[in-house]
Amino acid sequence: MEKNYLKQYIEFSNAFRKSNSSKESVENIYDLLYELEDVDRTKEDNLVLSNVYILLGFHKSAYDVFKETVDLSNSKEVSKLYVMEQKAKSHGNNFIIKDIRKFKEKKELPKLTLSDFQISKEDKGNFEIPQKEIVIFNKNVKGKISIYTPDLDIEKYSDIIFEHLNWLADCKNELIEFYNKNNEFTEELANDDWYDTLDIYSIQLTINNSSDIETLISAGDTFSQDHILDIELTNRTIISMNYDG
């Protein structure tokens, strides 16, 4: 007997909306998503999958699935396809409701070597790590870090860079405590879920002549999804945390 995914979607989506996107309802929707992605789908199943993507904010994925099943002789479906295409272009999969379960697993720290550092092609005054993932705030990040040193002898500063990156890999308590003590931005209080779902957009390390490391991290959080959260640190001390724009 074939599973009725539409019935399950209606049940889960109603609970999702009534509970204002509760953690349990989000997990149920994601469980349905993972199952749909993993089965041989009928056209009806693809329509359900497209709706699930829309509900969770995966507008590009929703459009990609729907355009494969749309009936071009049906004016309502063609009109819906156009609306979905515009949403896919403007939003992509950039503003999704996240499955927090996927972010809680402790990430393994990579073993960096001097050969992983390369002088930037765009800015000859800084180094990048273009080929290897690093871990920042327990997120795997690749190709988003810039490192400025007083000179271009990266070996001279490698020990303090490695030590600092290891600390940035998971400084959850410090971030949550600072946000909640200096929260002038929203009425929300940061917690483990807030930390687990941070997005990392860029990391800039600047080593000054005193060998202090000034860090600027641009991130995105669930409290203010239309703004960038800029986090500034000196060594292991958070100096400021502000929304840009």
C-alpha positions in Angstrom: 0.0 0.0 0.0 1.4 3.3 -1.1 2.0 5.9 1.6 -0.2 9.0 1.5 2.3 11.8 1.7 -0.3 14.5 0.9 -2.3 13.5 4.0 0.8 13.5 6.1 1.9 16.9 4.7 -1.5 18.4 5.5 -1.4 17.1 9.0 2.1 18.3 9.7 1.8 21.6 8.0 -1.4 22.5 10.0 0.4 21.6 13.2 3.4 23.6 12.0 1.3 26.8 11.4 -0.8 26.4 14.6 2.2 26.0 16.8 4.1 28.9 15.2 6.9 26.7 13.9 7.5 24.7 17.1 10.6 22.6 17.3 8.6 19.4 17.2 6.6 20.5 14.2 9.7 21.5 12.3 11.3 18.1 13.0 8.2 16.4 11.7 8.3 18.4 8.5 12.0 17.7 8.0 11.4 13.9 8.6 8.8 14.0 5.9 11.2 16.0 3.6 14.0 13.4 4.1 11.7 10.5 3.4 10.4 12.2 0.2 13.9 13.0 -1.0 14.8 9.3 -0.6 11.9 7.5 -2.4 10.8 7.0 -6.0 8.3 9.7 -6.3 5.1 10.0 -8.3 4.0 13.4 -9.8 1.8 13.8 -6.8 4.7 13.1 -4.4 6.7 15.7 -6.2 4.0 18.3 -5.7 4.0 17.5 -2.0 7.8 17.7 -1.9 7.6 21.1 -3.6 5.1 22.3 -1.0 7.4 21.0 1.8 10.3 23.0 0.4 8.2 26.1 0.3 7.1 25.7 3.9 10.7 25.4 5.0 12.0 28.3 2.9 13.8 26.2 0.2 12.4 28.3 -2.7 14.9 27.3 -5.3 14.5 23.6 -4.5 10.7 24.0 -4.6 10.9 25.7 -8.0 13.3 23.0 -9.4 10.9 20.2 -8.4 7.8 21.9 -9.5 9.0 22.9 -13.0 9.6 19.2 -13.7 6.0 18.3 -13.0 4.1 21.4 -14.1 1.4 21.0 -16.7 2.1 23.8 -19.2 -1.5 23.5 -20.5 -2.8 24.5 -17.1 -2.8 28.2 -16.7 -3.0 28.1 -12.9 0.1 25.9 -12.7 2.0 28.1 -15.2 1.1 31.1 -13.1 2.3 29.4 -10.0 5.5 28.4 -11.7 6.2 32.0 -12.6 5.7 33.2 -9.0 7.9 30.4 -7.7 10.6 31.3 -10.3 10.7 34.9 -9.0 10.9 33.7 -5.4 13.7 31.3 -6.3 15.7 34.1 -7.9 15.2 36.5 -5.0 15.4 34.2 -2.1 17.1 31.0 -3.3 17.6 28.6 -0.4 19.1 31.3 1.7 16.3 31.9 4.3 15.4 28.5 5.4 13.9 27.2 8.7 16.7 24.9 9.9 16.7 21.4 11.2 18.6 22.1 14.4 19.4 18.4 14.9 21.8 18.6 12.0 23.9 21.3 13.6 24.4 19.9 17.1 27.0 17.3 16.3 30.5 18.2 17.4 32.6 19.0 14.4 36.1 17.5 14.1 38.9 20.0 13.9 41.0 19.8 10.8 44.8 19.5 11.0 46.1 22.6 9.3 49.6 22.9 8.0 51.6 25.8 6.5 50.9 24.6 3.0 47.1 25.3 3.6 47.8 29.0 3.7 48.0 30.8 0.4 48.5 34.5 -0.5 45.2 35.9 -1.8 45.1 36.5 -5.5 42.8 39.6 -5.0 44.7 41.1 -2.1 48.4 40.3 -1.9 48.5 41.5 1.7 46.6 38.7 3.2 46.5 34.9 3.4 43.6 32.6 2.7 42.8 28.9 3.4 41.0 28.2 0.1 41.2 24.4 -0.1 40.5 23.1 3.4 37.6 23.4 5.7 38.1 25.0 9.1 35.7 25.0 12.0 34.2 28.3 13.3 31.5 28.2 15.9 31.1 24.5 15.3 30.4 25.1 11.6 32.5 23.7 8.7 33.6 26.7 6.7 35.6 26.8 3.5 37.1 29.7 1.6 35.8 32.4 3.8 38.8 33.5 5.9 41.3 36.3 5.4 44.4 36.5 7.6 46.4 39.8 7.8 49.9 39.7 9.3 52.5 42.4 9.9 54.6 40.8 7.2 54.2 37.9 4.8 56.1 35.4 7.0 53.1 33.2 7.8 55.3 30.6 9.6 56.2 33.2 12.2 52.6 33.6 13.2 51.4 30.1 12.6 51.3 28.9 16.2 49.1 31.7 17.5 46.8 31.4 14.4 46.3 27.7 15.0 45.7 28.3 18.7 43.2 31.1 17.9 41.3 29.1 15.3 41.0 26.2 17.7 39.4 28.5 20.2 37.0 30.0 17.7 36.0 26.4 16.7 33.6 26.3 19.6 33.2 29.3 21.9 29.5 28.8 22.5 29.3 29.9 26.1 31.2 33.1 25.5 29.0 34.1 22.5 25.7 33.3 24.3 26.7 35.1 27.5 27.9 38.3 25.6 24.7 38.4 23.4 22.4 38.1 26.4 24.2 40.7 28.5 24.4 43.2 25.7 21.1 42.5 24.0 19.8 45.8 22.7 18.7 44.4 19.4 15.8 42.0 19.9 13.6 40.7 22.7 15.0 37.2 22.1 17.6 35.6 24.3 20.4 33.5 22.8 20.6 29.8 23.7 22.1 26.6 22.3 19.7 26.6 19.4 20.6 30.1 18.4 24.3 29.2 18.5 23.8 25.9 16.6 22.0 27.7 13.7 24.4 30.6 13.2 25.6 31.0 9.6 29.2 32.1 9.0 29.7 34.5 6.0 33.2 35.7 6.5 36.1 35.6 9.0 38.9 38.2 9.1 41.9 37.8 11.4 44.4 40.7 11.8 47.6 40.2 13.8 49.1 43.4 15.0 52.7 44.2 15.9 52.0 43.2 19.5 50.9 39.7 18.2 47.3 40.4 19.4 44.7 39.0 17.1 41.7 41.1 16.1 38.9 39.1 14.7 35.8 40.2 12.7 33.2 37.6 11.9 30.2 38.3 9.8 27.4 35.9 10.7 23.6 35.4 10.3 21.2 34.3 13.0 17.6 33.3 13.4 16.6 36.5 15.3 17.2 39.0 12.5 17.4 37.1 9.3 17.5 40.3 7.1 20.7 41.6 8.8 24.3 40.6 9.2 25.5 40.0 12.8 29.1 41.4 13.1 31.1 40.0 15.9 34.4 41.7 16.9 37.0 40.1 19.2 40.4 40.9 20.5 42.2 37.7 21.2 39.6 35.7 23.2 37.6 38.7 24.4 34.4 39.6 22.6 34.4 43.4 22.1 31.1 44.0 20.3 28.2 42.3 18.6 26.0 44.3 16.3 23.5 43.9 13.5 24.7 45.7 10.3 22.1 47.6 8.3 
